[in-house]
């Protein structure tokens, strides 16, 4: 069997999506240090989590391996290590591929996380046949990654991955749910489900317990190039008064720099759980209606209380709040439907 050769994911022909200046920063991160450290303590600790980070490439190797250095590993009581600290592998549909049953397309394997890992791990997956395939590796939602090396057989070829549609990324701002709690693996957070369905890039600015729409982070987000903005931070506003003071202000801040993009406002999905949920919901509705009254024809409202309904409603969360994979798929269906209608796909 051929030996494995490892290449740092920061280097070409790999492309990393969803992370900040990944070619030059010494550690993978989601935003600049100064913004994160001056927003609040939670964001200062979470911006190094690689939620939404994706690596794309192609190779004909029969094996794909990872060697990942992780200086910060998150272990939760309510989320598997495969979701908080794991990486998973998808095989992307090549251009012109029309057979949905073609071998290997879609989710392939998770890179199994050792339960007792301390500062990273190594893992590999193998294929039966050697042929050119296009890949996406999703990075951990709740752990830090300093270095990621991807291994392939040394007798194989390595090239660039597939590109997303030629539109700017969607920016998502919100809570632990936005960040990815509590999916079983990173490919199952709702933004990744939408990205695969619509073939669009995105940036995940979900910060567990810490999305409070402070001016510094709102101003920063307004500088980002984006095709749409999704405001989903109802959960992390400390109380309804804070939400009321900041929710429409965030909208105005984004609109100042992006007057024409779709702007989506979402209320918390666990409607029946939490303090003064209906009051919070009405505040978001008021922001939406106020924007419409001002003449905004590209603002949209998604009612979170409609996410987890139907036959399996009682299977949609882990703890009454954070979605399971089923809950995330239902969120992705609703949010993805809106984005599909409003983006120039």
C-alpha positions, 0 to 999 in steps of 0.5 A: 500500500502506498505511503500517506503524504500530508499537506497543510490545508492552508496551502493550495490547491486546498480552499478553506471557506467560512474562516478569516484570512486562513492562509496567513493567520497562525490559527484558524478563526472566524473573525479578527482578534481585536473585534472578538476580544472587545465584543464580550468574554464569550465571543473572545473564547469562541471565535477560534472555534471553527464552526462553519469552516470547510476545506474543499479539494479533489484527489484520486487517492483511495485514502483520505486522512487528517492530522489535526492540532487542536489546542482547545477541545470542547466536551459537552454533556449534551453533544457528542464529541463527533459534533463538538470536536470532529470532522466529517467528509462529503463527496461533492457532485462533479460538474455535469453529474446527473445520476443521483445514485452514482457511487459515493455521492454525499456524506461518506464518513466521519473522521472518528474522534478518540474519546481521550484525545488531548490536543488533536488526533489522526484518522483516515477513511478508505475507498474501494476504488481509486478514482478522481473525487471532489471532497468537502471536509467540515471542521469542528463546530465547538473546538479550536484548530491550529493546524490541519494536515490532509493526507493522501496516498503518495502515488495519487494526484491532488487538485482544487475542489468544486466552487460554490455558485458565484455569489457572495457568502450568506452571513449567519449571526446568532446563538449556540444553535447557530454555532452548531449545538447539538449536531452529531457531526459538523455536516449536520448543522443547518447552514451546512445542509443549506450550503449543500442543497443550494451550493452556496458559501456562508460564514457562521458567526454563531457564538454560544450564549454570547450573541448580544449584538454589541456595536463593535460586532455589528459594525464589523459584520456590516463590513463583510461582503455578503449576499444575505444576512440572517439575524438569529440571536433572540436566544442570547439577548439577556432579556427582552429589553436588551433584544428590543434595544439592539434588534432593529439597531443591528438591522439598521447597521447592516442596511447602512452598508448593504441596502439591497441584500435579503435580510432574514429575521428569525425567532427562537425555535424552542418557542415553548421553552424559556423566559418571556418567549412570546414577548421576545418573538413580538419584538422580532416581529416588530422589527420586521414590520418596522422595516417593511413600513420604511419601505424595505422590500427585501426583509423576511421573517421566519417564525421559529415556533414553526420549526419543530412541529409535526409527527416527530416534534418531540425528537427535535431537541436534545434538551428542550432547546438545542436541535438534534440532527432532525431539528437542524434538518427542519430548520434547514428546510425552512431557512433554505426555502427562503434563501432559495427564493430570494437569492440570485441562484 
